[in-house]
Amino acid sequence: MTANNDEQAGAQKYDETIHALEKLIDVGISLSSDTNSVALTEHIFLEAKKYRYADGASLYICADDNMLEFISMRTDSLGIAGSGTTGTDIPLPHVSLYNADGTPNNRQVASYLALNDEIISIADLYEDDQFDFNATKGFDA
């Protein structure tokens, strides 16, 4: 790598860092001023998705009946934007945290994450065999 390439890479990294900090400041301002909890939650959700360079992401809320309900869903490559501030319902079923026998539902990625308090990244859900993505794949079709 030449000195010029090093300088360009350094400048690009600097620009990316500044951009990330600007977005973090925007989220901080929203936290202190936004009174619409749906819009605020969606703002944080979308910025986190962008920060991780994710094509898609889903946000759930845990209901009193041990079910996860969709709050917002985005898949950029498929042009999907549902719930949140979009006004479009997400036609996917709620996700149960537990199986009928009371064991943890570790086949659904959302329930697995909620129960295990982990953060994971799935490179390609069509290639993943740890989780059941049949509902998502059907929705994508």
C-alpha positions in Angstrom: 0.0 0.0 0.0 1.4 3.4 -0.9 1.4 6.5 1.3 -1.3 8.0 -0.8 -3.5 4.9 -0.4 -2.8 5.0 3.4 -3.9 8.6 3.5 -7.1 7.9 1.5 -7.9 4.9 3.8 -7.3 7.1 6.8 -9.5 9.9 5.5 -12.3 7.5 4.6 -12.1 6.0 8.1 -12.2 9.5 9.6 -15.2 10.4 7.5 -17.0 7.2 8.6 -16.3 7.9 12.2 -17.5 11.5 12.0 -20.7 10.3 10.2 -21.3 7.7 12.9 -20.8 10.3 15.7 -23.2 12.7 13.9 -25.9 9.9 13.8 -25.2 9.1 17.5 -25.7 12.8 18.3 -29.0 12.8 16.3 -30.2 9.8 18.4 -29.2 11.6 21.6 -31.1 14.7 20.6 -34.1 12.5 19.8 -33.9 10.8 23.2 -34.2 14.2 24.9 -36.8 15.8 22.7 -39.0 13.2 20.9 -42.3 12.5 22.7 -43.5 9.9 20.2 -42.1 6.6 21.6 -42.9 4.7 18.4 -41.0 7.2 16.2 -38.1 7.3 18.7 -37.8 3.6 18.9 -37.9 3.3 15.2 -35.3 6.0 14.8 -32.9 4.1 17.1 -33.7 0.8 15.4 -33.0 2.2 11.9 -29.8 3.9 12.9 -28.6 0.6 14.5 -29.4 -1.2 11.3 -27.5 1.3 9.2 -24.5 1.2 11.6 -24.2 -2.6 11.2 -24.7 -2.3 7.4 -27.6 -4.7 7.7 -30.0 -5.3 4.7 -32.8 -6.3 7.0 -33.8 -6.1 10.7 -36.8 -6.7 12.9 -37.8 -5.2 16.2 -40.2 -6.9 18.6 -41.8 -6.1 21.9 -42.4 -8.8 24.5 -46.1 -9.0 25.4 -47.6 -10.2 28.7 -48.5 -13.6 27.2 -44.8 -14.6 26.5 -45.2 -13.7 22.8 -43.0 -11.4 20.8 -45.0 -8.9 18.7 -43.5 -7.1 15.7 -42.9 -3.4 16.2 -41.0 -2.7 13.0 -39.4 -4.6 10.1 -37.2 -3.5 7.2 -35.5 -5.4 4.3 -33.9 -2.9 2.0 -33.1 -5.3 -0.9 -36.8 -6.3 -1.1 -38.3 -2.9 -0.5 -40.1 -4.0 2.7 -40.9 -1.5 5.4 -43.6 -2.5 7.9 -45.2 -1.2 11.0 -43.5 1.5 13.1 -44.3 4.8 11.5 -45.0 3.3 8.1 -48.7 2.6 8.8 -48.3 -0.8 7.1 -49.1 -3.9 9.1 -46.6 -6.8 9.2 -48.6 -9.9 8.2 -46.4 -12.3 10.2 -47.5 -14.2 13.3 -46.3 -13.4 16.8 -43.4 -15.4 18.0 -43.8 -17.5 21.2 -40.9 -17.4 23.6 -41.7 -21.0 24.7 -42.7 -24.2 23.0 -46.0 -26.0 24.0 -44.0 -28.2 26.4 -42.6 -25.1 28.2 -39.1 -25.4 26.8 -37.4 -22.3 25.4 -38.2 -21.7 21.7 -34.6 -21.6 20.4 -35.6 -22.3 16.8 -36.9 -18.8 16.2 -34.2 -16.3 16.1 -36.2 -13.6 17.8 -37.2 -15.8 20.8 -33.7 -17.2 21.0 -32.2 -13.6 21.2 -34.8 -12.5 23.8 -34.3 -15.5 26.0 -30.5 -15.7 25.8 -29.7 -12.0 25.8 -27.3 -12.3 23.0 -26.4 -10.3 19.9 -25.8 -12.3 16.7 -25.3 -11.5 13.1 -26.7 -13.8 10.4 -24.9 -13.4 7.1 -27.5 -15.1 5.0 -30.8 -16.4 6.5 -31.2 -18.6 3.4 -28.0 -20.4 4.3 -28.6 -20.6 8.1 -29.6 -23.9 9.6 -29.6 -22.9 13.3 -32.9 -21.1 13.1 -36.3 -21.6 11.4 -36.8 -18.8 8.9 -39.7 -20.4 7.0 -42.1 -17.6 7.9 -39.6 -14.9 6.7 -38.8 -16.8 3.6 -42.5 -17.1 2.8 -43.0 -13.4 3.4 -40.0 -12.6 1.1 -41.4 -14.6 -1.8 
